[in-house]
Amino acid sequence: MERKIKIDVGSEIGELEAVIIHTPGPEVENMTPENAERALYSDILNLPVAQKEYSALEQVLRKFTRVFQVKDLLVETLNNLRVKENLVDRICNTSETGHMKEYLMTRPRKELTDLLIEGVVMQKNTLTRFLSRERYSLPPLHNFFFIRDAAIPMLDSVLISKMANKIRERESIIMETIFDFSGIFNTKTNSAMHPDPMLAIEGGDVLVAREDILIIGNGARTSSRGIDLILEMLRGQSNGKRHIIVQELPRSPESFIHLDMVFTLLDTDSCMVYEPVIFKTSKYQTVHIIIEQGKVSCISEERNILETLKSLGMDLKPVYCGGKSDPWIQEREQWHSGANFFAVAPGKLIGYGRNTYTLDEMNKNGFEIISANDIISSKVDHNKFKKALITLEGSELPRGGGGVRCMTLPLKRKAVNW
């Protein structure tokens, strides 16, 4: 029998050994301009183009690591009848669709998996449903391909997110079920899914900088109470001093939705920053919290993330999203996830190729720019370069409001030689 994968994420950049993704499917097209905003989108996507772009991401990832698809994991998990019943119960209760339980329970596990993600069309068999303008009894999970948000691997455990918007709650429920019952992963889950309406935390806001350092965004999707929950978790651990760096984020526009849209780690000595938020404003606080011996020993305001990291032994050179000269270009490229990169190893990144000014900055800082197609076809060997950025075509995927880090959930990384 194959050994279970032990969750182990002690950095943002360690060599990747396993990752979960979710290829966007019919759920992405199951929306209209009228309900796109309610689905947390700024626009509607062309699914065939989005899937083609996403396929390139998956093929690149498979060159580096073991890749799991959410649907495959869920189908496997639903093989257990008790787990299937508990999941259907939970989803029907939280979505107030108890009338669908019997129907869902009779569906084969592959079909049920599709229904739970792609949505269940409303049967117009009562007057209330006949008069309803809703198309779905169980709405599609339009945002699920941004898999990062629903669960947060930290060291050897996984925090199940409390999403800021109820429309995404089912994503967290599905991911918790997979981690707990698929039989594939060796980990402990902690749930942030508390009834407190002021508590929210999403994976795009949580960066594991080092085993003893978390960087967390405090903004539209992660509340101070969500961060307090993480503090409580860390206080219960007795493995030395821990540091939390909290970065306050703008609440609008929606491109600032998560910390990883303005700040990501690239290598042991560099990071990507969106300068106007990270450096040029005193409006948004940076707070350093220290936990030791089970207590919060210090909370203090700092100048910025980079100075705080330097004081902790991580001296990172900033690389600027959109370059350094033109605020308009910076703003445009940040909007299209120009600061959102995903590391498959120290100095080996994947990101969108459309943000040309950001790519120029990366190149100036020693990163070889390689197209995804050249990696997939083995035309270029990334091992020849110490630092490399693999670029995806991105015309449709960025319209969903996220980048490559948003679309990947790392499960295991090798230790980094700092």
LOVEX-850147 format. One line per 4 residues: number of its first residue (from 1); for each residue x, y, z of C-alpha. Coordinates in steps of 0.001 Angstrom, whole numbers, plus 524288, in hexadecimal, padded with zeros to 5 digits. Layout:
residues N
NUM = X/Y/Z | ...
END
This chain:
residues 418
1 = 80000/80000/80000 | 804F7/80D88/7FC76 | 80956/8158A/80813 | 80127/8213C/80BD2
5 = 80655/82E9A/8084D | 80A99/835B0/81489 | 806E7/84403/813CC | 81333/84C1C/8155F
9 = 81331/85A5C/81130 | 81DAF/8622B/8181C | 81FE2/86CA2/80DD5 | 81A88/872FF/8018F
13 = 8261C/86F17/7F92A | 82B12/86191/7FD2D | 82BEE/85773/7F258 | 81E11/852ED/7EFC1
17 = 81ADE/84489/7F1F3 | 80BFC/8445B/7F0EC | 8012D/84DED/7ED53 | 7F258/84E3E/7EBD1
21 = 7EBD4/85555/7E080 | 7DE23/8562E/7DAD0 | 7DC56/857E2/7CC36 | 7D152/861A5/7C9B5
25 = 7C56C/85AC8/7C40F | 7B735/85D89/7C0C1 | 7B586/86495/7CDCA | 7BD67/86FE8/7C821
29 = 7B3DC/87191/7BCD3 | 7A7E8/86FD6/7C565 | 7A68C/87E5F/7C793 | 7A204/88A63/7C047
33 = 7A63C/898A0/7C098 | 79AB0/89AFA/7C990 | 79F73/891BF/7D42D | 7AE2D/89292/7D1E5
37 = 7AFF5/89C84/7DCCE | 7A873/893E9/7E62F | 7B1A5/888ED/7E236 | 7BD1A/891FC/7E5D5
41 = 7C172/893E1/7D7B6 | 7C460/8A08D/7D0AB | 7C158/89A20/7C39C | 7BCB9/88D52/7BDB5
45 = 7C680/883AF/7B815 | 7C782/87C43/7AB42 | 7C8C0/86E61/7B05B | 7CFD4/867BF/7A4E3
49 = 7DA55/8724F/7A4ED | 7DB78/87205/7B3C4 | 7DCD0/8632D/7B38E | 7E76D/863D8/7A925
53 = 7EF16/86D7A/7B167 | 7ECDC/86557/7BD8F | 7F14D/858F1/7B699 | 7FE72/85F6C/7B456
57 = 7FF78/86215/7C2EF | 7FC82/853EC/7C636 | 80641/84ECB/7BC3D | 810F5/8579E/7C192
61 = 80E0C/8536C/7CF85 | 80EE4/84514/7CB9C | 81CBA/847A5/7C6CB | 82070/84B20/7D4C1
65 = 817AD/843FE/7DE4E | 80C73/83AE0/7E16A | 7FF5B/84116/7DDF6 | 7F205/83DEE/7E3B5
69 = 7E514/8426C/7DDF3 | 7DA25/8461C/7E76E | 7CFDF/83E5B/7DFFA | 7D817/83200/7E02F
73 = 7DA46/83382/7EEC7 | 7CBE9/835DF/7F172 | 7C793/82A1B/7E96E | 7D0F2/821AD/7F140
77 = 7CC31/8276B/7FE1D | 7BDE0/824F1/7FACB | 7C0AE/81670/7F9C8 | 7BDD6/8160B/80864
81 = 7AEFB/81618/809F2 | 7AF50/81C1D/81785 | 7B83F/8270B/812DF | 7AF6C/82935/8071C
85 = 7A36E/82A5E/80FCC | 7AA2C/83394/81951 | 7AEE3/83C50/80E3A | 7A181/83CEB/807AB
89 = 79B1C/83FA2/814DC | 7A478/84A9E/817B6 | 7A31F/850EA/80A61 | 79445/84FF7/80A80
93 = 793AE/855D7/8181F | 79CA4/86144/8153E | 79631/86431/8081E | 78854/86213/80D3E
97 = 78592/857D9/802CA | 78108/84C85/80B36 | 77716/848B6/800D1 | 78279/84483/7F80B
101 = 788EA/83B17/8018D | 7820C/82ECE/7FCB4 | 784DC/83233/7EE84 | 7933B/83508/7F131
105 = 79516/82897/7F910 | 7903F/8204A/7EDAB | 79A3B/82605/7E43B | 7A668/81E03/7E118
109 = 7B290/82423/7E70A | 7B7DB/82983/7DA1C | 7AAD9/82FEF/7D6E7 | 7A96F/834DF/7E4D7
113 = 7B6F3/83ADC/7E42A | 7B30E/8422B/7D7CC | 7A646/846D4/7DDE0 | 7ACB1/84BC1/7EA64
117 = 7B641/853EC/7E279 | 7AED4/8576C/7D60F | 7A1B5/859E3/7DCA5 | 79436/853BC/7DCC3
121 = 789F8/859B8/7D3C5 | 77D83/85D5A/7DB01 | 771D7/85491/7D86A | 76620/85D79/7D660
125 = 75CC4/85426/7DD1C | 75712/85D53/7E754 | 7511A/86ABE/7E5AE | 75C1F/8710A/7ED51
129 = 7666F/86AF8/7E49B | 75E6F/86DAF/7D85D | 75DF9/87C21/7DBDF | 76C4E/87C8E/7DFEF
133 = 775AC/8839C/7D6E6 | 780B8/87ACF/7DB8C | 785B7/870A2/7D1F8 | 78C22/867FA/7DC3F
137 = 787C1/86204/7E90D | 7960C/85F51/7EC1E | 79E20/86A0A/7E5BB | 7AA6C/866B9/7DE02
141 = 7B79A/868C2/7E497 | 7BC6D/872F0/7DAEA | 7C898/87604/7E2E9 | 7CD39/86851/7E645
145 = 7D866/86863/7DC7E | 7DE79/87261/7E5A0 | 7E123/866A9/7EE49 | 7EA97/86DFD/7F72E
149 = 7E001/874AF/7FF11 | 7D84C/8694B/804C6 | 7E333/862B9/80C76 | 7F028/8675A/81205
153 = 7FB37/85D65/813D0 | 80476/8625C/81E52 | 80FB7/859A5/82280 | 8097F/84C41/824FF
157 = 7FB3E/85068/82681 | 7F085/85677/81E39 | 7E7D7/861BA/82264 | 7DA82/860F7/81BE7
161 = 7D6B2/86EBE/8180F | 7CADD/87684/81C29 | 7C7D3/87D51/80F53 | 7C3BF/88B86/80FAD
165 = 7B869/888E3/8066F | 7AE61/87E3E/808FE | 7ADF2/87AE0/7FA81 | 7BB64/87485/7FC6A
169 = 7B85E/86D33/80900 | 7B679/86041/801EF | 7C47A/860C4/7FCE9 | 7C99C/86020/80ADB
173 = 7C037/8552D/80E6A | 7C4C8/84D19/802C9 | 7D332/84F5D/805B2 | 7D187/84BD1/8140E
177 = 7CADA/83F21/81019 | 7D5D1/83BE5/80696 | 7E0A8/83E61/81075 | 7D9A7/836F0/81B30
181 = 7D44E/82B38/813CD | 7DAC6/82902/80690 | 7E4DD/8203B/80CF5 | 7EF88/82680/804BF
185 = 7F4C6/830B8/80E25 | 7FB40/82FDC/81B5F | 7F796/83C4D/8225F | 7EF63/842B7/82CD2
189 = 7E4ED/84C67/828D1 | 7E0F9/8582C/830D6 | 7D47A/85F0C/82D04 | 7D23E/86DAA/82CBD
193 = 7C3FE/86B6B/82900 | 7BE3D/871A4/83532 | 7B0FC/87879/835AF | 7B730/88590/8393F
197 = 7B2ED/88E61/82DD8 | 7BEC7/89716/82FE5 | 7C879/88BE1/82E48 | 7CE0C/88961/820BD
201 = 7DACB/88403/81BA9 | 7DEB8/87FBF/80DF0 | 7EAED/87939/808B6 | 7EEB0/8841A/7FF76
205 = 7F199/88C5D/80B6E | 7FAA0/882AC/81246 | 808DD/88138/80E33 | 8120E/877BB/8151A
209 = 81E8E/87F97/81403 | 826A3/87686/81C73 | 8237C/86BDC/8263E | 822DC/8760A/830FD
213 = 81D16/88156/82917 | 80F7C/88364/82389 | 80BB0/88F6C/81BB5 | 7FD08/891DC/81BB8
217 = 7F4DA/89BEA/81486 | 7EA13/8A2F1/81BF6 | 7E004/8A7F9/81255 | 7D34F/8A4F3/80B73
221 = 7D4B5/89628/80C99 | 7DC44/8941C/81947 | 7D7CF/89AF1/825A1 | 7DF51/89E02/831FE
225 = 7D751/8937E/838D1 | 7DB99/889B2/82EAB | 7E9B5/88D25/83192 | 7E6ED/88C40/84033
229 = 7E26C/87E4A/83DCB | 7EFB7/87B11/837FC | 7F62F/88173/843B8 | 7EE65/87882/84C9D
233 = 7F2B0/86CA9/844BE | 800FD/87099/84585 | 80015/87371/85408 | 7FC41/86543/855FB
237 = 808F3/860C4/84FB1 | 81565/86006/8578E | 81F72/85FEC/84CA3 | 826B7/86C70/84F9E
241 = 824D9/87A8E/84BA9 | 81B66/87D81/84087 | 819B2/88A2A/8390A | 80D7A/88F4F/83257
245 = 80ED5/89B05/8294D | 8018E/8A0F4/82674 | 8000B/8A9E0/81AB1 | 7F3E1/8B23B/819F0
249 = 7EE6B/8B2B7/80C1F | 7E5AC/8BC1E/804A3 | 7D771/8B7F0/80406 | 7D60A/8BC03/7F5D9
253 = 7D77F/8BA0C/7EA96 | 7D579/8AB5C/7EA57 | 7E333/8A91F/7E4DA | 7E80D/8AAFD/7F2D5
257 = 7DFAD/89F9C/7F731 | 7EAE5/89817/7FD9C | 7F8CC/89A73/80232 | 7FE41/891F1/7F73E
261 = 7F91F/89BDA/7ED78 | 802ED/8A5EC/7F285 | 80DD9/89D9F/7F860 | 813B6/8901F/7F58A
265 = 820C2/889A7/7F86E | 82997/88626/7ECE6 | 83634/880C4/7F275 | 83E5B/880A8/7FEDA
269 = 842C8/88E68/7FBBA | 83799/894DB/7F43C | 82917/897B1/7F445 | 81EF1/89DCD/7EB51
273 = 81867/8AA2F/7F051 | 80DEE/8B374/7EBB8 | 814E9/8BFD7/7EFCE | 80954/8C90D/7F250
277 = 803D9/8C021/7FCFB | 81035/8BA16/8029A | 81916/8C60C/802D1 | 81291/8D2D6/7FF31
281 = 80773/8D442/808C5 | 80699/8D613/81767 | 7F7EB/8D41D/816CA | 7F8DE/8C556/817E7
285 = 7FF86/8C009/823FC | 809A9/8B555/8250E | 808F9/8AE93/83241 | 812C8/8A4F2/8380F
289 = 80DAF/89B12/841F4 | 816CC/89230/849A4 | 81230/885B9/8503D | 81AD9/87EA1/859E5
293 = 8186D/8750E/864E8 | 80A0F/8746F/86165 | 807D7/8830E/862B2 | 807A0/88F26/85A2C
297 = 813CA/895D3/85F45 | 813C1/8A1BE/85657 | 80B3E/8A8F7/84C8C | 81176/8B494/845B8
301 = 80FB8/8BCD6/83991 | 81A96/8BBF9/82F65 | 81E12/8C3F3/82366 | 81BBE/8B92E/81976
305 = 81C74/8AA89/8172C | 82A3C/8AA82/811A2 | 83069/8B1D0/81D04 | 829BF/8A8A0/8268B
309 = 82E7B/89CA6/81F20 | 83C48/8A220/81EC2 | 83C35/8A385/82D88 | 838CA/89502/82E0F
313 = 843FB/890DA/8253E | 83CE0/89107/81822 | 8433A/89BB9/81013 | 83B1E/89C5D/80398
317 = 83D46/8A4FE/7F7CC | 83069/8AA58/7F270 | 82CE5/8A826/7E437 | 82271/8B1B9/7DFE9
321 = 81577/8ADCE/7D9D8 | 813CE/8B63B/7CDA8 | 82162/8BC01/7CF00 | 82546/8C7FB/7D6D6
325 = 822B3/8D39C/7CE17 | 81456/8D49C/7CA5F | 80948/8D34E/7D46D | 7FF5A/8D0EB/7C982
329 = 806EF/8C52A/7C48C | 808B1/8C028/7D267 | 7FA16/8C11F/7D4A5 | 7F695/8BA5C/7C7D8
333 = 7FFC9/8AEE9/7C9F4 | 7FBF0/8AD27/7D832 | 7EDC3/8AC5A/7D3A5 | 7F197/8A0E5/7CAFD
337 = 7F853/8998C/7D622 | 805CE/89ECF/7D2D8 | 80A76/89CE7/7E0E4 | 804D4/88F38/7E241
341 = 80F4D/884D3/7E029 | 81042/87694/7E426 | 81D65/87042/7E733 | 8202A/8622D/7E350
345 = 82DD2/86371/7E92D | 83651/86E97/7EE55 | 83798/8782D/7E316 | 82EEC/87026/7DA01
349 = 821CB/876EE/7D811 | 8157B/875DB/7CFEF | 80DA4/88205/7CC4C | 80625/888BD/7C173
353 = 80D93/88D17/7B561 | 804A8/898AC/7B285 | 80AE6/8A198/7BCAD | 81672/8A5A7/7B468
357 = 81BBF/8B07F/7BD27 | 81BDF/8A74E/7C8B4 | 822D2/89D18/7C072 | 82D0B/8A731/7BCA0
361 = 82F74/8A9EF/7CB0C | 830BC/89B63/7CDB1 | 83A83/89A1B/7C295 | 8426D/8A5A4/7C79C
365 = 8431C/89E99/7D4A1 | 848E5/89238/7CEF5 | 83CE0/88A2F/7CB67 | 83D06/88386/7BE2A
369 = 82FBE/88503/7B794 | 82B03/87806/7B1D4 | 81DF8/87542/7AB60 | 8159F/86A45/7B0D5
373 = 8152B/863F9/7A357 | 823FC/862E1/7A323 | 823C6/85BE5/7B03B | 81888/852EB/7AC46
377 = 81F36/84F1C/79F77 | 82C71/84DA1/7A661 | 8321E/8577D/79CE5 | 83833/85E89/7A872
381 = 83E1E/85814/7B470 | 83B1B/8606E/7C04B | 8460D/85995/7C7C5 | 84FDF/86164/7BFE4
385 = 84B6A/86DC1/7C6D5 | 84CDF/8711B/7D52C | 84164/87A72/7D42C | 8363D/8793C/7CA80
389 = 82880/87E4C/7C85F | 81FA4/8754B/7C09C | 8150E/87D50/7B9F5 | 80728/8790C/7B706
393 = 7FEA2/87EFF/7ACA5 | 7F48C/88693/7B437 | 7E925/88CC9/7AD2B | 7DD9E/8861E/7B408
397 = 7E2AF/88110/7C102 | 7E6A8/88E9A/7C614 | 7D8BF/8934C/7C386 | 7D477/88A7E/7CEB5
401 = 7DC4B/8931C/7D7E7 | 7E807/88AE5/7DBBD | 7F550/8859E/7D804 | 7FD06/87904/7D8B3
405 = 7FEB9/87929/7E778 | 7EFF1/87A67/7E8A4 | 7EE28/86E48/7E025 | 7F773/86542/7E782
409 = 7F708/85F01/7F500 | 80468/859B5/7F8FE | 8043B/84D99/801A1 | 81284/84ADB/8039F
413 = 81F1C/85266/8019B | 82D44/84F06/80451 | 83468/856C0/80EAE | 83B21/86326/80A18
417 = 84983/865AF/80CA5 | 84870/87393/81193
END
